[in-house]
Amino acid sequence: MNALIKSALILDNKSDFHNKTQDILIEDGIITKIANSLKNTNNFQVIQYENLHVSQGWFDSSVCFGEPGYEDRETIKNGLKVAANSGFTAVALQPNNYPVMDSRSAITYTKTQSNNTATTLFPVGALTLESKGDHLAEIFDMNKAGSIAFGDYKESIDNPNILKIGLQYASSFRGLLQSFPQDSQVAQFGVMNENISSTKLGLKGIPELAEALQIVRDLDILEYTGGKLHIPTISTAKSVELIRRAKAKGLDVSCSVAIHNLIFKDSDIKNYNTNFKVIPPLRTQNAIDALIEGLKDGSIDMVTSDHNPIAIEDKKVEFDYAAFGTIGLESAFGALNTVFSTKKVIELLTKGKSRFGIQNTEIKVGNRCDLTLFNPKGSYTFEIKHIASKSKNSMFIGSQLKGSVYGVIANQTAGLK
């Protein structure tokens, strides 16, 4: 791709041009010039937007697209287009399709579906066969095929020996394992946080204890085995403290938090709106405060949209029977930008790459172009018209968001709105 980006404020603290407004010349997908003003001598495509900011491309560590098997929810092609338009040049795709992504051939197939796209898809292989938790999947073969981590999406590892063996085996090739932080026996059939709000609504709750018990167990196993562990989407103050202590002890553990768990509380569930039914559930203001503090001090490593499209027939039912999940790619930047400074938002959207073995590409002459283009100013009400995903199950509908995303330029392709 050839293009000339005009008057862009560069936000990249690894770049010599950090906090400077520059023109950026891109030739065959490579940044060839950065200067105060560049002439378009080769008649390249000119990219110019209001209050244009650029940063290194953003990364989302947990998205679901459905394909194969659940194309009614989302397809890989459209999902990657949504990701690009939302500012993400890289996404980690969860294995919860049908059949479950638990083999080398499944990883290979998925990767081929994302060729020639602005956003790069990085598959996460299932940790156990069919994500049933009984037998370890072919994680070494999947690693060779391009899987960046292994985990059973939103499924608890009930058998601690599976995690023990998995960590020991993956250590031989520096593989990263994921363990969903919920004790399924304690959570049982809960559908929201166990608190006064669940009592008022007459819904069965999931106590914070369910998360803490699983994390304590998993960290003890990690300390015994060694290896690399990622705990996705924590949601409680206790979880933050447990992981903070584990890091202080030198354990190789990381964690993430879903953006919606930084914004919404269990008391925000009104009229049994099933778009607010997520797992882990929305917690309390105390939890939100602790999660935000954990992001500020580095105890929590990254944020994720935890984008999970759900077909309308699985949401337009009674709250008890509705599927868990909300989409979040389109609202991710605007929501985060209401909580943190723009500088911190960009840090949170880019720092997760290294944990998953994905290269961060500085905005520097000679480097390949891997850019996100956005405007951090301005606010708007997020509505269905802003959703390009096939499924519309967003809890952010009606929320005030801040800033807008113009798209990305990466892989010699422009994914711009």
C-alpha positions as CSV (number, residue, x, y, z in Angstrom):
1,M,0.0,0.0,0.0
2,N,1.1,3.5,-0.8
3,A,-0.3,6.5,1.1
4,L,0.5,9.9,2.6
5,I,-0.9,10.6,6.1
6,K,-1.1,14.3,6.7
7,S,-0.8,16.2,10.0
8,A,-1.0,13.3,12.4
9,L,-0.1,13.7,16.1
10,I,2.1,10.7,16.8
11,L,1.6,9.0,20.2
12,D,4.3,6.4,20.6
13,N,6.8,6.8,23.4
14,K,9.2,4.5,21.6
15,S,9.3,6.8,18.6
16,D,11.6,9.9,18.1
17,F,8.4,11.6,16.9
18,H,6.4,11.1,20.0
19,N,3.9,13.9,20.7
20,K,4.8,15.6,17.4
21,T,2.5,16.4,14.5
22,Q,4.0,15.0,11.4
23,D,3.3,13.8,7.8
24,I,3.9,10.1,7.3
25,L,4.8,8.6,3.9
26,I,4.0,4.9,3.4
27,E,5.5,3.0,0.4
28,D,4.7,-0.7,-0.2
29,G,3.6,-0.9,3.4
30,I,6.8,0.5,4.8
31,I,7.2,3.9,6.5
32,T,9.7,5.7,4.3
33,K,9.5,9.3,5.6
34,I,8.3,11.2,8.6
35,A,8.5,15.0,8.5
36,N,6.7,18.2,9.3
37,S,5.5,18.5,5.8
38,L,5.8,16.1,2.9
39,K,4.8,16.7,-0.8
40,N,2.7,14.1,-2.5
41,T,5.1,13.8,-5.5
42,N,4.0,10.3,-6.5
43,N,0.2,11.1,-6.3
44,F,-0.4,8.6,-3.5
45,Q,-3.6,8.3,-1.6
46,V,-3.8,11.1,0.9
47,I,-5.2,10.3,4.3
48,Q,-6.4,13.3,6.3
49,Y,-8.9,13.5,9.2
50,E,-10.0,16.0,11.8
51,N,-7.7,16.1,14.9
52,L,-5.9,13.0,13.6
53,H,-3.8,11.0,16.1
54,V,-1.8,7.8,15.2
55,S,-0.3,5.2,17.5
56,Q,1.1,1.7,17.2
57,G,-1.7,-0.7,16.2
58,W,-3.9,-1.9,19.0
59,F,-4.3,-5.5,20.2
60,D,-7.3,-7.3,21.7
61,S,-6.5,-10.4,23.6
62,S,-10.0,-12.0,23.5
63,V,-12.5,-11.9,20.6
64,C,-15.0,-14.4,19.3
65,F,-16.2,-14.5,15.7
66,G,-18.3,-17.8,15.6
67,E,-17.0,-19.1,12.3
68,P,-16.9,-22.0,11.6
69,G,-20.2,-23.3,13.0
70,Y,-21.8,-20.1,14.2
71,E,-21.7,-17.8,11.2
72,D,-25.1,-16.5,12.1
73,R,-23.4,-14.7,15.1
74,E,-20.4,-13.5,13.1
75,T,-18.0,-14.4,10.3
76,I,-14.2,-14.1,10.3
77,K,-14.3,-11.7,7.3
78,N,-16.8,-9.3,8.8
79,G,-15.3,-9.7,12.3
80,L,-11.9,-8.6,11.1
81,K,-13.4,-5.7,9.2
82,V,-15.1,-4.6,12.5
83,A,-11.9,-5.0,14.3
84,A,-10.0,-2.8,11.8
85,N,-12.7,-0.1,11.9
86,S,-12.5,-0.2,15.7
87,G,-8.7,0.4,15.7
88,F,-7.3,-3.1,16.2
89,T,-4.5,-4.4,13.9
90,A,-4.2,-7.6,15.9
91,V,-6.8,-9.8,17.7
92,A,-6.6,-13.1,19.5
93,L,-9.5,-15.3,18.4
94,Q,-11.0,-17.6,21.0
95,P,-11.6,-21.3,20.1
96,N,-15.4,-21.4,20.9
97,N,-16.6,-22.2,17.4
98,Y,-17.9,-25.5,16.1
99,P,-16.1,-27.7,15.9
100,V,-13.9,-26.3,18.8
101,M,-10.5,-25.1,17.6
102,D,-8.5,-27.9,19.3
103,S,-6.2,-29.3,16.5
104,R,-3.5,-28.2,14.2
105,S,-5.8,-28.4,11.1
106,A,-8.3,-26.1,12.9
107,I,-5.6,-23.5,13.6
108,T,-4.3,-23.7,10.0
109,Y,-7.8,-23.3,8.6
110,T,-8.6,-20.3,10.8
111,K,-5.4,-18.5,9.9
112,T,-6.0,-18.9,6.1
113,Q,-9.4,-17.2,6.5
114,S,-7.7,-14.0,7.6
115,N,-5.3,-13.6,4.7
116,N,-5.1,-10.2,3.0
117,T,-6.8,-8.3,5.8
118,A,-5.7,-5.2,7.7
119,T,-6.2,-6.9,11.0
120,T,-4.1,-9.9,11.8
121,L,-5.9,-12.8,13.4
122,F,-4.0,-14.8,16.1
123,P,-5.8,-18.0,17.0
124,V,-6.0,-19.3,20.6
125,G,-6.2,-23.1,20.6
126,A,-8.4,-25.0,23.1
127,L,-6.5,-26.4,26.1
128,T,-8.6,-29.5,26.2
129,L,-10.3,-31.6,23.5
130,E,-13.6,-29.9,22.6
131,S,-13.1,-27.6,25.6
132,K,-14.7,-30.3,27.7
133,G,-11.9,-30.3,30.3
134,D,-11.2,-34.1,30.2
135,H,-8.1,-34.5,28.0
136,L,-5.3,-32.2,27.0
137,A,-5.6,-31.1,23.4
138,E,-2.7,-31.2,20.8
139,I,-1.2,-28.0,22.2
140,F,2.3,-28.6,20.8
141,D,1.0,-29.2,17.3
142,M,-1.2,-26.2,17.5
143,N,1.7,-24.1,18.7
144,K,3.6,-25.1,15.6
145,A,0.6,-24.2,13.4
146,G,0.5,-20.6,14.9
147,S,-1.6,-20.7,18.1
148,I,-0.4,-18.0,20.5
149,A,-2.0,-19.4,23.6
150,F,-4.2,-22.3,24.9
151,G,-7.4,-22.0,26.9
152,D,-11.0,-23.1,27.0
153,Y,-13.0,-20.0,26.5
154,K,-15.2,-19.2,29.6
155,E,-14.9,-22.8,30.7
156,S,-13.4,-23.6,34.2
157,I,-10.6,-26.1,34.4
158,D,-12.3,-28.2,37.0
159,N,-9.6,-30.9,37.1
160,P,-6.5,-29.3,38.6
161,N,-4.3,-32.1,37.2
162,I,-5.1,-30.8,33.7
163,L,-3.7,-27.4,34.5
164,K,-0.7,-29.0,36.2
165,I,0.2,-31.2,33.3
166,G,-0.6,-28.5,30.8
167,L,1.8,-26.0,32.4
168,Q,4.5,-28.6,32.6
169,Y,4.1,-29.7,29.0
170,A,3.8,-26.2,27.6
171,S,7.0,-25.1,29.4
172,S,9.0,-27.2,26.9
173,F,8.1,-24.7,24.2
174,R,7.4,-21.6,26.3
175,G,3.6,-21.9,25.6
176,L,1.2,-19.6,27.4
177,L,-1.8,-21.3,29.1
178,Q,-5.1,-19.5,30.0
179,S,-7.3,-20.5,32.9
180,F,-10.8,-19.0,33.2
181,P,-11.1,-17.6,36.8
182,Q,-14.3,-19.3,38.1
183,D,-14.9,-22.3,40.3
184,S,-17.8,-23.9,38.5
185,Q,-19.1,-25.7,41.6
186,V,-19.4,-22.5,43.6
187,A,-20.8,-20.5,40.6
188,Q,-23.3,-23.3,39.9
189,F,-26.2,-21.8,37.9
190,G,-25.6,-18.2,38.8
191,V,-26.4,-15.6,36.2
192,M,-25.2,-12.3,37.7
193,N,-23.2,-11.1,40.7
194,E,-24.3,-12.4,44.1
195,N,-25.3,-9.2,45.9
196,I,-28.3,-7.0,46.9
197,S,-29.0,-6.5,43.2
198,S,-29.4,-10.2,42.4
199,T,-31.8,-10.5,45.4
200,K,-33.9,-7.6,44.2
201,L,-34.1,-9.1,40.7
202,G,-34.7,-12.6,42.0
203,L,-31.8,-14.0,40.1
204,K,-29.3,-16.6,41.2
205,G,-25.9,-15.0,42.0
206,I,-22.3,-15.9,41.3
207,P,-20.3,-14.9,44.4
208,E,-16.9,-13.2,44.1
209,L,-15.6,-16.2,46.1
210,A,-16.0,-18.4,43.0
211,E,-13.3,-16.3,41.2
212,A,-11.0,-16.0,44.2
213,L,-11.0,-19.8,44.9
214,Q,-10.0,-20.6,41.3
215,I,-7.3,-18.0,41.2
216,V,-5.8,-19.2,44.5
217,R,-5.7,-22.8,43.2
218,D,-4.3,-21.8,39.8
219,L,-1.5,-19.7,41.3
220,D,-0.5,-22.5,43.7
221,I,-0.3,-24.9,40.7
222,L,1.7,-22.3,38.8
223,E,4.1,-21.9,41.7
224,Y,4.6,-25.7,41.8
225,T,5.0,-26.3,38.1
226,G,6.5,-23.1,36.7
227,G,5.5,-22.1,33.2
228,K,3.4,-19.2,31.9
229,L,-0.2,-18.5,32.9
230,H,-2.6,-15.9,31.7
231,I,-5.8,-15.3,33.7
232,P,-8.4,-13.7,31.4
233,T,-11.1,-11.2,32.5
234,I,-10.7,-10.9,36.3
235,S,-13.5,-9.0,37.9
236,T,-12.9,-8.6,41.7
237,A,-10.8,-6.6,44.1
238,K,-9.6,-9.9,45.7
239,S,-8.4,-11.1,42.3
240,V,-6.3,-8.0,41.8
241,E,-4.6,-8.5,45.2
242,L,-4.0,-12.2,44.6
243,I,-2.3,-11.5,41.3
244,R,-0.4,-8.5,42.6
245,R,1.1,-10.8,45.4
246,A,1.9,-13.6,42.9
247,K,3.8,-11.2,40.7
248,A,5.7,-9.9,43.7
249,K,6.8,-13.5,44.4
250,G,8.1,-13.8,40.8
251,L,5.4,-16.0,39.3
252,D,5.1,-15.7,35.5
253,V,1.4,-14.7,35.5
254,S,-0.5,-12.1,33.6
255,C,-4.2,-11.1,33.6
256,S,-6.7,-9.0,31.7
257,V,-10.0,-7.3,32.5
258,A,-13.0,-6.8,30.2
259,I,-13.7,-3.2,29.4
260,H,-17.3,-3.5,30.4
261,N,-16.3,-4.6,33.9
262,L,-14.6,-1.2,34.3
263,I,-17.8,0.7,33.3
264,F,-20.9,-1.1,34.5
265,K,-22.1,-2.4,37.9
266,D,-24.5,-5.2,38.8
267,S,-27.0,-2.4,39.8
268,D,-27.0,-1.2,36.2
269,I,-29.0,-4.3,35.1
270,K,-32.4,-2.9,34.5
271,N,-35.5,-4.5,33.1
272,Y,-33.7,-7.8,32.9
273,N,-31.7,-6.6,29.8
274,T,-29.8,-9.7,28.7
275,N,-27.1,-7.6,27.0
276,F,-25.8,-7.1,30.5
277,K,-25.6,-10.9,31.1
278,V,-21.9,-11.6,30.9
279,I,-19.4,-13.8,32.6
280,P,-17.6,-13.0,34.8
281,P,-20.6,-10.9,35.8
282,L,-20.7,-7.2,36.4
283,R,-19.7,-6.6,40.0
284,T,-19.8,-3.6,42.4
285,Q,-18.2,-0.1,42.5
286,N,-15.6,-1.4,44.9
287,A,-14.6,-4.0,42.3
288,I,-14.4,-1.3,39.6
289,D,-12.2,0.9,41.7
290,A,-9.8,-2.0,42.5
291,L,-9.7,-3.0,38.8
292,I,-8.9,0.5,37.7
293,E,-6.2,0.8,40.4
294,G,-4.8,-2.5,39.2
295,L,-4.4,-1.2,35.7
296,K,-2.7,1.9,36.9
297,D,-0.1,0.1,39.0
298,G,0.5,-2.7,36.5
299,S,-1.1,-5.6,38.5
300,I,-3.5,-6.0,35.6
301,D,-1.6,-6.3,32.3
302,M,-4.1,-5.5,29.7
303,V,-7.7,-4.8,28.8
304,T,-9.9,-6.6,26.3
305,S,-13.2,-6.0,24.7
306,D,-14.1,-9.6,25.3
307,H,-16.1,-9.3,22.1
308,N,-18.6,-12.1,22.0
309,P,-21.4,-11.9,19.4
310,I,-24.6,-13.8,20.4
311,A,-27.5,-14.5,18.0
312,I,-30.7,-12.6,18.8
313,E,-32.6,-15.8,19.6
314,D,-30.1,-16.6,22.3
315,K,-30.6,-13.1,23.9
316,K,-34.3,-12.4,23.4
317,V,-35.3,-14.9,26.1
318,E,-35.7,-14.8,29.9
319,F,-32.5,-13.6,31.7
320,D,-32.0,-17.1,33.2
321,Y,-31.9,-18.7,29.8
322,A,-30.0,-16.1,27.8
323,A,-26.5,-16.8,26.7
324,F,-23.6,-14.9,28.4
325,G,-21.8,-12.3,26.3
326,T,-21.6,-8.8,24.9
327,I,-19.9,-7.4,21.8
328,G,-17.3,-4.7,22.5
329,L,-15.0,-4.0,19.6
330,E,-16.9,-0.9,18.4
331,S,-17.2,0.6,21.8
332,A,-13.8,-0.3,23.2
333,F,-11.9,2.9,22.6
334,G,-14.7,5.3,23.3
335,A,-15.5,3.5,26.6
336,L,-11.9,3.4,27.8
337,N,-11.4,7.0,26.9
338,T,-14.1,8.0,29.5
339,V,-12.1,6.3,32.3
340,F,-8.4,7.0,31.5
341,S,-6.3,9.7,29.8
342,T,-5.7,9.1,26.1
343,K,-2.0,8.3,26.8
344,K,-3.0,5.6,29.2
345,V,-5.7,4.2,26.9
346,I,-3.1,3.8,24.1
347,E,-0.8,2.1,26.6
348,L,-3.5,-0.4,27.6
349,L,-4.5,-1.2,24.0
350,T,-0.9,-2.0,22.9
351,K,0.9,-3.4,25.9
352,G,-0.7,-6.9,25.7
353,K,1.1,-7.8,22.5
354,S,4.4,-8.8,24.1
355,R,2.8,-11.3,26.5
356,F,1.4,-13.2,23.5
357,G,4.6,-13.0,21.5
358,I,3.4,-10.4,19.1
359,Q,5.8,-7.7,18.0
360,N,5.2,-4.1,18.8
361,T,6.2,-2.0,15.8
362,E,7.5,1.5,16.5
363,I,6.5,4.4,14.3
364,K,9.9,4.7,12.7
365,V,11.3,5.2,9.2
366,G,12.1,1.7,7.8
367,N,9.5,-0.1,9.9
368,R,6.4,-1.8,8.4
369,C,3.3,0.3,8.8
370,D,1.1,-0.9,11.7
371,L,-0.9,2.1,12.7
372,T,-4.2,3.0,14.4
373,L,-5.8,6.3,13.4
374,F,-8.2,8.0,15.8
375,N,-9.5,11.2,17.3
376,P,-9.6,11.3,21.2
377,K,-11.9,14.3,21.3
378,G,-15.7,14.6,21.1
379,S,-18.4,12.6,22.7
380,Y,-21.5,10.8,21.4
381,T,-24.2,8.4,22.4
382,F,-23.4,4.9,21.2
383,E,-26.4,3.5,19.2
384,I,-27.2,0.4,17.1
385,K,-26.2,2.4,14.0
386,H,-22.6,2.4,15.3
387,I,-22.6,-1.4,15.3
388,A,-21.2,-3.2,12.2
389,S,-21.1,-6.6,13.8
390,K,-23.7,-9.1,12.6
391,S,-24.9,-9.5,16.2
392,K,-26.0,-6.4,18.1
393,N,-25.8,-7.6,21.7
394,S,-24.0,-4.6,23.1
395,M,-24.5,-3.4,26.7
396,F,-23.0,0.0,25.6
397,I,-26.1,0.9,23.6
398,G,-27.3,4.3,25.0
399,S,-23.9,5.0,26.7
400,Q,-21.9,8.2,26.3
401,L,-18.6,7.5,24.7
402,K,-15.6,9.7,24.1
403,G,-13.5,9.9,20.9
404,S,-13.7,8.2,17.6
405,V,-11.7,5.7,15.6
406,Y,-10.9,6.2,11.9
407,G,-9.4,2.8,11.3
408,V,-6.0,1.2,10.7
409,I,-3.3,0.8,8.2
410,A,-1.4,-2.5,8.4
411,N,-0.4,-5.5,6.4
412,Q,-0.2,-3.2,3.3
413,T,-4.0,-2.7,3.7
414,A,-6.1,0.2,4.8
415,G,-9.0,-0.7,7.1
416,L,-10.6,2.8,7.3
417,K,-14.2,3.9,7.7
